[in-house]
């Protein structure tokens, strides 16, 4: 791992205001095809919450969880385009919440940081990946939603 990847993660988390205060706006949960929120889905042994509030301060386990989810997303990016902004950590933001001892990490794609307009080509305004991660940084499951 290069030295810029952890720096990008920390900067992204600082920009988000990342941590333990639950007074922040909630991360929006996935929606079902009818437009409603997917209620209390249980998948891969994880009860996915309807709403996770982002943490305001990140403790060590939250940083490990964010890093594990970010690494998983980067591994899913096309290797042939790994050197482009659109397929790098630079174009991702991470939101971390905690519920019932599990960290829920949402990774959003931000193509605007790569010079694309929000509705430019190859952009999907609702692209995200959501992961359940243990306090030790082990990815437990990926939310069964495919953008």
The 8 nearest C-alpha neighbors of each residue, nearest first, counted from 0:
[[1, 2, 4, 3, 5, 70, 6, 73],
 [0, 2, 3, 4, 5, 6, 7, 88],
 [1, 3, 4, 5, 0, 6, 7, 8],
 [4, 2, 6, 1, 5, 7, 0, 8],
 [3, 5, 7, 6, 2, 1, 8, 88],
 [6, 4, 8, 7, 3, 9, 2, 66],
 [7, 5, 3, 9, 8, 4, 10, 2],
 [8, 6, 10, 4, 5, 9, 11, 3],
 [7, 9, 5, 11, 6, 10, 12, 4],
 [10, 8, 12, 6, 11, 7, 13, 5],
 [9, 11, 13, 7, 12, 8, 6, 14],
 [12, 10, 8, 14, 9, 13, 92, 7],
 [11, 13, 15, 9, 17, 14, 10, 8],
 [14, 12, 16, 10, 15, 11, 17, 9],
 [15, 13, 11, 12, 16, 10, 17, 9],
 [16, 14, 12, 17, 13, 11, 94, 93],
 [15, 17, 13, 14, 55, 12, 18, 56],
 [16, 18, 55, 12, 15, 54, 56, 57],
 [56, 55, 54, 57, 19, 17, 20, 53],
 [20, 18, 54, 56, 55, 21, 57, 58],
 [21, 19, 55, 54, 22, 18, 56, 23],
 [20, 22, 23, 52, 54, 19, 53, 55],
 [23, 21, 20, 24, 52, 55, 53, 54],
 [24, 22, 21, 53, 25, 52, 20, 55],
 [23, 25, 52, 26, 22, 53, 21, 27],
 [26, 24, 52, 51, 27, 53, 23, 50],
 [27, 25, 51, 52, 28, 53, 50, 24],
 [26, 28, 25, 50, 29, 51, 49, 30],
 [29, 27, 50, 49, 26, 30, 36, 37],
 [28, 30, 37, 36, 27, 31, 144, 49],
 [31, 29, 36, 37, 35, 34, 28, 32],
 [30, 32, 37, 33, 35, 34, 36, 29],
 [31, 33, 34, 30, 35, 37, 36, 29],
 [34, 32, 31, 35, 30, 36, 37, 29],
 [35, 33, 32, 31, 30, 36, 37, 29],
 [36, 34, 30, 31, 33, 37, 32, 38],
 [35, 37, 30, 31, 38, 29, 28, 34],
 [36, 38, 31, 30, 29, 35, 39, 40],
 [39, 37, 40, 36, 49, 48, 35, 47],
 [40, 38, 49, 48, 47, 41, 46, 37],
 [39, 41, 47, 38, 46, 42, 37, 48],
 [40, 42, 46, 45, 47, 44, 39, 43],
 [41, 43, 44, 45, 40, 46, 143, 142],
 [42, 44, 45, 140, 41, 139, 141, 46],
 [43, 45, 42, 41, 46, 140, 139, 47],
 [46, 44, 42, 41, 43, 47, 140, 131],
 [47, 45, 41, 40, 48, 39, 42, 44],
 [46, 48, 40, 45, 39, 41, 49, 42],
 [49, 47, 50, 39, 46, 51, 40, 98],
 [48, 50, 39, 38, 28, 47, 51, 37],
 [51, 49, 48, 28, 25, 26, 27, 52],
 [52, 50, 96, 26, 25, 53, 48, 49],
 [51, 53, 25, 96, 21, 26, 24, 23],
 [54, 52, 96, 95, 94, 25, 23, 51],
 [18, 53, 55, 19, 17, 20, 96, 56],
 [18, 56, 54, 17, 20, 19, 16, 53],
 [18, 57, 55, 19, 17, 54, 58, 20],
 [56, 58, 18, 61, 17, 62, 19, 54],
 [57, 59, 61, 60, 62, 56, 18, 19],
 [58, 60, 62, 61, 63, 57, 134, 64],
 [61, 59, 134, 63, 62, 58, 64, 135],
 [62, 60, 64, 58, 63, 59, 57, 65],
 [61, 63, 65, 59, 64, 60, 66, 57],
 [64, 62, 136, 60, 66, 61, 65, 67],
 [63, 65, 136, 61, 67, 62, 66, 132],
 [66, 64, 62, 68, 63, 67, 69, 61],
 [65, 67, 69, 63, 64, 68, 70, 62],
 [68, 66, 64, 70, 69, 65, 136, 63],
 [69, 67, 71, 65, 70, 66, 64, 72],
 [68, 70, 66, 72, 71, 67, 65, 73],
 [69, 71, 73, 67, 68, 72, 66, 74],
 [72, 70, 68, 74, 69, 73, 67, 75],
 [73, 71, 69, 75, 74, 70, 68, 76],
 [72, 74, 70, 76, 75, 71, 69, 87],
 [73, 75, 71, 72, 76, 70, 77, 78],
 [74, 76, 72, 73, 77, 71, 78, 70],
 [77, 75, 73, 74, 86, 78, 72, 81],
 [78, 76, 79, 80, 81, 75, 86, 74],
 [79, 77, 81, 80, 76, 74, 75, 82],
 [78, 80, 77, 81, 82, 76, 83, 86],
 [79, 81, 78, 82, 77, 83, 86, 76],
 [82, 80, 78, 86, 83, 79, 87, 77],
 [81, 83, 80, 84, 87, 86, 79, 78],
 [84, 82, 85, 86, 81, 80, 87, 113],
 [83, 85, 87, 86, 113, 90, 89, 82],
 [84, 86, 83, 90, 87, 110, 113, 89],
 [87, 85, 81, 84, 83, 76, 80, 90],
 [88, 86, 89, 84, 85, 90, 81, 83],
 [87, 89, 91, 90, 7, 4, 73, 86],
 [88, 90, 87, 91, 84, 7, 112, 85],
 [91, 89, 109, 88, 85, 110, 108, 87],
 [92, 90, 108, 88, 109, 107, 89, 106],
 [93, 91, 107, 106, 11, 108, 109, 94],
 [92, 94, 106, 105, 12, 107, 95, 65],
 [93, 95, 105, 104, 53, 106, 96, 92],
 [96, 94, 104, 53, 103, 54, 105, 93],
 [95, 97, 53, 103, 54, 52, 51, 102],
 [98, 96, 102, 101, 103, 100, 99, 95],
 [97, 99, 100, 101, 102, 96, 51, 103],
 [98, 100, 101, 97, 102, 46, 48, 103],
 [101, 99, 98, 97, 102, 134, 133, 132],
 [102, 100, 133, 98, 99, 97, 132, 103],
 [101, 103, 97, 132, 96, 131, 133, 104],
 [104, 102, 131, 96, 130, 95, 97, 132],
 [103, 105, 95, 130, 129, 94, 65, 102],
 [104, 106, 129, 94, 128, 93, 107, 130],
 [105, 107, 93, 128, 127, 92, 129, 94],
 [108, 106, 127, 92, 91, 126, 109, 105],
 [107, 109, 91, 90, 110, 126, 127, 92],
 [110, 108, 90, 111, 91, 112, 107, 92],
 [111, 109, 113, 112, 115, 90, 85, 108],
 [110, 112, 115, 114, 113, 109, 116, 117],
 [113, 111, 110, 114, 109, 90, 115, 89],
 [114, 112, 110, 111, 115, 84, 85, 90],
 [113, 115, 111, 112, 116, 110, 117, 84],
 [116, 114, 111, 110, 119, 113, 117, 112],
 [115, 117, 119, 118, 111, 114, 110, 120],
 [116, 118, 119, 111, 115, 110, 122, 124],
 [119, 117, 116, 122, 120, 124, 123, 115],
 [120, 118, 116, 117, 115, 122, 121, 110],
 [119, 121, 122, 118, 115, 116, 123, 117],
 [122, 120, 119, 123, 118, 110, 115, 85],
 [123, 121, 120, 119, 118, 124, 110, 117],
 [122, 124, 126, 125, 121, 118, 146, 108],
 [123, 125, 126, 122, 118, 117, 108, 109],
 [124, 126, 123, 127, 146, 107, 108, 122],
 [127, 125, 123, 146, 124, 108, 107, 128],
 [128, 126, 107, 106, 125, 108, 129, 105],
 [127, 129, 106, 105, 130, 107, 126, 142],
 [128, 130, 105, 142, 104, 141, 106, 127],
 [131, 129, 141, 104, 103, 140, 142, 132],
 [130, 132, 103, 140, 139, 102, 138, 141],
 [133, 131, 138, 102, 139, 64, 137, 136],
 [132, 134, 137, 135, 136, 101, 102, 138],
 [135, 133, 60, 136, 64, 132, 101, 102],
 [136, 134, 133, 137, 60, 63, 64, 132],
 [135, 137, 64, 63, 133, 134, 67, 132],
 [138, 136, 133, 132, 135, 139, 67, 64],
 [137, 139, 132, 140, 131, 136, 133, 67],
 [140, 138, 132, 131, 137, 133, 141, 130],
 [141, 139, 131, 130, 138, 142, 43, 132],
 [140, 142, 130, 129, 143, 131, 139, 128],
 [141, 143, 129, 144, 130, 140, 128, 42],
 [144, 142, 141, 145, 42, 129, 140, 43],
 [145, 143, 142, 146, 29, 128, 129, 141],
 [144, 146, 143, 128, 142, 127, 126, 141],
 [145, 126, 144, 127, 125, 128, 123, 143]]
